[in-house]
């Protein structure tokens, strides 16, 4: 059940990339996380449990070869299905 939620949440993130900023847009330092989505610093637990914050955190948790496919939704969807097939998540511990 949790994998289905993650799957559709990540598809939402990929389909609505214009709503999010990438770390390279925030600063010009070339780091290993410069292609990840930027997560704003927030104090409200409701925002931290929301779609945008958890979605960016999940997307940043994905392996690089899957994140690179995010420009093509169909390829991303297939790679994500394979990833969830071999990596089962039964809890949010360690991810969030």
C-alpha positions as CSV (number, residue, x, y, z in Angstrom):
1,X,0.0,0.0,0.0
2,X,2.8,2.4,0.9
3,X,4.5,1.7,-2.4
4,X,1.4,2.8,-4.3
5,X,1.3,6.0,-2.4
6,X,5.0,6.7,-3.1
7,X,4.6,5.8,-6.7
8,X,1.8,8.2,-7.4
9,X,3.4,10.9,-5.2
10,X,6.6,10.7,-7.3
11,X,4.6,10.8,-10.5
12,X,2.9,14.0,-9.2
13,X,6.3,15.5,-8.6
14,X,7.6,14.6,-12.0
15,X,4.5,15.9,-13.8
16,X,4.6,19.2,-11.9
17,X,8.3,20.0,-11.9
18,X,7.6,23.7,-12.5
19,X,6.3,24.0,-8.9
20,X,9.7,23.0,-7.4
21,X,13.1,24.5,-7.4
22,X,16.4,22.6,-8.0
23,X,19.3,23.1,-5.6
24,X,21.4,24.4,-8.5
25,X,18.9,27.2,-9.0
26,X,19.4,28.2,-5.3
27,X,23.2,28.3,-5.2
28,X,25.9,28.0,-7.7
29,X,28.2,25.6,-5.8
30,X,28.7,22.4,-7.6
31,X,27.7,19.7,-5.0
32,X,26.6,16.1,-5.3
33,X,23.1,17.2,-4.6
34,X,22.8,20.0,-7.0
35,X,20.3,18.2,-9.2
36,X,18.0,17.4,-6.3
37,X,14.9,19.3,-5.5
38,X,15.3,22.0,-2.9
39,X,13.5,21.5,0.3
40,X,12.7,24.7,2.1
41,X,13.4,25.1,5.8
42,X,10.1,24.9,7.6
43,X,9.0,24.6,11.2
44,X,5.4,23.5,10.7
45,X,4.8,19.8,11.1
46,X,1.7,20.1,8.8
47,X,3.9,21.3,6.0
48,X,6.5,18.6,6.7
49,X,3.8,16.0,6.4
50,X,2.4,17.5,3.2
51,X,2.6,16.4,-0.4
52,X,5.2,18.9,-1.6
53,X,7.7,18.3,1.2
54,X,7.5,14.6,1.4
55,X,7.4,14.3,-2.4
56,X,10.6,16.2,-2.8
57,X,12.2,14.2,-0.1
58,X,11.2,10.9,-1.8
59,X,12.4,12.1,-5.1
60,X,15.8,13.1,-3.7
61,X,16.0,9.6,-2.1
62,X,15.8,7.9,-5.5
63,X,18.9,6.6,-7.2
64,X,20.5,8.9,-9.7
65,X,19.7,6.7,-12.7
66,X,16.0,7.0,-12.0
67,X,16.1,10.7,-11.3
68,X,17.8,11.2,-14.7
69,X,14.8,9.7,-16.4
70,X,12.4,12.2,-15.0
71,X,12.4,14.2,-18.2
72,X,10.5,11.3,-19.8
73,X,7.5,10.3,-17.7
74,X,6.9,6.9,-19.3
75,X,10.5,5.8,-18.8
76,X,10.5,7.2,-15.3
77,X,7.3,5.3,-14.5
78,X,8.8,2.0,-15.8
79,X,12.1,2.5,-13.9
80,X,10.1,3.4,-10.7
81,X,8.0,0.3,-11.0
82,X,11.2,-1.8,-11.3
83,X,12.7,0.0,-8.3
84,X,9.7,-0.6,-6.1
85,X,9.5,-4.2,-7.2
86,X,13.0,-4.9,-5.9
87,X,13.0,-2.4,-3.0
88,X,10.0,-2.9,-0.7
89,X,9.2,-0.2,1.8
90,X,7.1,-1.2,4.8
91,X,7.8,1.8,6.9
92,X,8.8,5.4,6.5
93,X,11.7,5.1,8.9
94,X,15.0,5.8,7.2
95,X,13.4,7.7,4.3
96,X,11.6,10.5,6.1
